[in-house]
């Protein structure tokens, strides 16, 4: 549905917590520009009920996990503001509350609502726990990933769950902070002990940063977005395993740079692409609209690619050779090599019995 915003593109969307036995009541969107426009929509009625402007850009919106809590937060690189959804005389408005006290003027990367009236905020390399009732920072965590050798791992994204919050960071790390009292303790005296680091694990051997994350409704699976445009899913239980390292199942995602070469099979619904920038070759099923194979060649970047008309062989050109691969269900298996330098174009003949380079 067009939201009727006069501003630029939408930067962020957020649903309010679902009401028991029904779906969410509100949807909020923010537009780009020097002055962000916040649009609040009644999701059931498909109607825009109010708009509000905030100075500066807004790239993250968040609602509390309790549907009766009629508040919403907006954050951007240089701001974090709390707003109340007010109903008066049949009209709905957004009241912007004063800024949070003792919050340093540094870049804000992400934020999320915790249980109760607390927020968790990522500000550069630190994590802040903020009270929405007192509008102030009540705790600062300077080592969000724990151990001394993880000091260089900076947090990039955060999501709350029933028992605490999860951080995604640089070098492929994920950290889980849990509440000792189930999230019910609101006493300022126990705020330092309220959340503790339960585990920190590297879920990506290649070290790609975890730039975005979300958790399923049952809180059994964690969805991860990486800096190289890949998407992965991991079981929450595997983060706590001491016997085996945490294993993230890659869902392929997209190339992280411009596509260098591309070809299409004739007898199978397959497209093969090569990207010199990220060093990968990917095989896509254009009927299912999914990436079925991702082959990473690292620094030996592919320069050209072609797929056999039948779709069961692929030729990949590198700096000093051509490699022929079997196209399997989930992988490429090397068949043979041809030494040939500086190949930039590859193409199979219509019958597939010849390869031009």
N, C-alpha and C positions, 0 to 999 in steps of 0.2 A: 504494500500500500504506500503511495507517495505521502511523505510526511509534510509536504508543503513548506519546506525550509528554504528560505531565500539565500542561505549561506552556501558554503561549499560542500564537499563530500562528507559523508558520515565517518567519524573516527572511532566511535565506540557505541556499543549497545548493551543494555542490561535489563533483565527481567526481575521483577520483584519476586519474593518467595511465594511458592504456590500455596493457595488456600486449601485446607483439608477437603478432599473430595472434589476439588476443582483445579483449574490451572492458575497461572499468575494473573494478578490483577492489573499491574502496570508494566509498561515498556518505556524505557527512557533512552534517548539517543542524543549524541552531541555532534555538532558540525565543526568543520575546520575553519580556520581564520584567526586573525589577531584577537577577535572577541568571539568566544565560543557561544553558540546558541544551544541551550538544553531544551529538548522537546519531550514532554510527558504525555503518554498516550494511555487511554483506557483500553486494555487489550481485548476485553470481552465485547465492548461496544464499538471497537475499531474507530475510536474518535480521539482526536487531539484535544486535551483538556487544558493545557497551559504551556507557556514557554517562559524561559528565563535566560538572561545573558550573564556571562561571567568573563572578567578580564583574563586574557591569556588563553592558551590552548588547553583543551581537555581531551585526554586520550584514554581515560579509564573511569568507568562508572561502576558503582557497587551498591546493592541493596542489602539490608540486614537479612539474616536467615529466618527471622520471625515475621510472618506476614502482618501481624498487628503493629509492628514497629514502622510507622510512617515516616521514615527518614531515608535519605539517599546521599551518597558522597560522590564527589567528582575530583579527580586529580589530573594534573598535567605536569610538565617539566618544572614549573616554578610555583605550583599552588596545590593546596588540598583544602576543600571546603565541604562543610556539612550543611544539608538543607532539610527542611521539614516540609512535608506535604500537608497543607492545611485546607480544611473544608469549612467554608463559611458562607451562609446565605445562598446556598446552592451553587457556589463557585469553588473552584480548586485553584490554589496558588502554591508557589514554591517560595518559602522564606529562607533566605541565606543567613546562616548563623555567623557570629564573629569567628575570626581565624583562630586556629589552635595556638595556645600559648606555649612557649619554650620549644617550639619546633624549629630546628635550624633552617636557615634559608639556603638549602641545597637542593639539587635535582632530585625529584621524586620519580621513581621508576614504576611502582605498582602499589596497590593497597587492596585490602579485603576486610570484610566484617568478620569478627569472631563472634562466638556465642555471647549473649548478653549485650552490653553496650560498649564493647571494646573494638578497636580497629588495629590491624597490623599493617605497617607502612614500610616500604623499602625506600631508603634515602641514601643514594650512593652505596657505600659498603656496609652501612648500619641498618638495623631493624629497630623500629620504634613501636611500642605498644601504647595506644592512645585511648583515653577515656572520652567517649562521646558525650557523657553527662557533664564532666568537668572541663571539657574542651582543652585538654592538656596532655602532654606526654607523661606517662607514668613509669615507663621503663625503656631503656635503650640496650640493645644487644649488639655488642661490638664484634663478636666472633660467631656469626650465625651458623657456620659449618663446623665449629668445634675445634678440632686439633690444630696445633701450631703450624703444621705443614700445610694446612688448608687456608692460611691467612690470605693467600692470593686469590682464592675463590670468592668472587663477589656475587651477591644475590641479584637476580634479574627479574624474577616474577614470584608471586605468592598466591596461594589459594587456601581458604579455610576449610576445615572439615569438622565433623562432630566433636572430635577430641583435641583439636588444636589447629595447626596450620602447616603447610608444606611449602618449601622454598625450592626454586630452580635457579641454578647458578652457572657460572663460567666453568669451562673444562668438563662439562657433562655431569655435574654433581647435583644431587637432590638431597635435601635435608628435611626431616620430619620433627617438628616440635609438638609435644603433647602436654595436655593439662593434667596436673597431678590430682585435681579435684573435679575432673569431668567438666570443666568450664563453668562451674557454678560460683566459684570464689570471686567476689568482686571487691574484697577488702584491700585497701591500699597497703596494709601491713604485709600481706603475703604476695604482693605483686611480683617480687623478685623470684619467688618459688613457684609462681602460678604456672609457668610454662618451662619445660626442660627439653633439652635436645635428646631425642630418643635414638636417632640414627642418621648417618650421613653416608651416602653411597654414590659411587661413580657408575652411572648407567650407560655411558657412551664411551667405549674404549678409544675412539678417535678423538675424544676431547671436544666435540662440538658443544657449544653453549646451549643450555636449556633456557630458551627465551620465552616460552609460554607453556602453561600447564593447566589442566582441569581434571576433575575427579568425577567418576560415575556416581549415579544416585545411590547405589548400594555401597559406595566407598570401597570397592574391591579392586578397581582398576584405575590407573593413572594415565592420562593422555598427555603426551609431551610434544612440544614443538621445538625443533632445534635450529641453531643459527645457520645451518646449511640448507634450510627449507625442508628437511625431512620431518616426518611425523612418526612417533613411536608410541607404543602402549606397553605398560608394565604392571604386573600384579603388585598391589600394595604389600602383600606378605613377603615378596622377594626382597624388599628393601631391608627387612629385619633378619634375613638369613645370614648365619655365620658360616655355613658350610660351603655355599656356592655364591659367587659374586652376583649382584643384581643383573638380570638379563632383560634388556629392552627389545621387544619385537618391533622391528622397523616396518612401517607402513608406506615406505618408499618416498612419498612426498614429491617434490618437484626439483628441477635443476636449480642450483644456486647461482648460476650465471647464464650468459647467452648461449643458446643452442648453436653448436658449430656445424653439425651435419644431421640429416634426417632422411629416412627412406621408409617405404611402405611395402608390405608383402601383398601378393595378389590373391592367394588361396586361403589365407588366414587373416583375421581382423587385427593385424599387428602393425605397429609403427615402432621403428627403432630410432633413437636419438643419441647424439654424442655431444658432450659439453667439455670443451677444453679447459674452461675456467674451474670446474669442480672435479675434473678427472673421472667422470662417470659416463657409462653407456646405460641407457634405460630402454626397456621394451614395454610398450604400452598396448593394452587391449582397447581399441577405440569403440568396440561395441559395449563392453562393460564399463568403459571410461575409468580404467584403473591402470596403475603402473605395476606390472607383474614381475619384472626383473630389474634389479639395480646392481650393476657391476662397477666396482670402484677400482681404478687403476692407479690412484695416488698421483705421484709426480710424473709417471709415464702417461701423460694425457693423450687421449684419442684425438686425432685430427680429422678423420673421415670414417664413415660407416655406411654399410649397405646390407640389406637383408634379401635372402634368396626368395624368388617368387613364391615358393611353396611355404616359406616361413619357418623352416627348420634349420637354416644355417644363416650366420651373420659374418660379414667381413668387417674388420676394424683396422684402420690405418693409424700407425704410430710414427714417430720420428724416423725410425730406421727399419721398420718392418711392417708387413701386413699379417694379421692373425685371423684365422678362420675358426669359428666357434659353432658348436652345436647349441641350438636354442632349446633348452630344457624347460621344465615346468616352472622352476624357480631360480634358475641359474644359467650361466653361459659356461660351457665346457670346451676347453681348448682342443682343436682338431689338428691344426698344422700351422706352420709359419712360412712366410715368403720374405726373404731379405730384400727390401726395396726402400730407399730413402725418400723423404720429403713427399709423401703421398697426401694429397689434399682432396681428392675426389675418388669415390669408388662407386661402381654400378654393375649389378648382375644383368646379363642379357635376359630377354623375355623367356627363353627356355631354361635359364638358370645354369647352362653348361659352360658359360664364359663369364669372366670377371674382368672389367676394365678398370684401370688405375691410372 
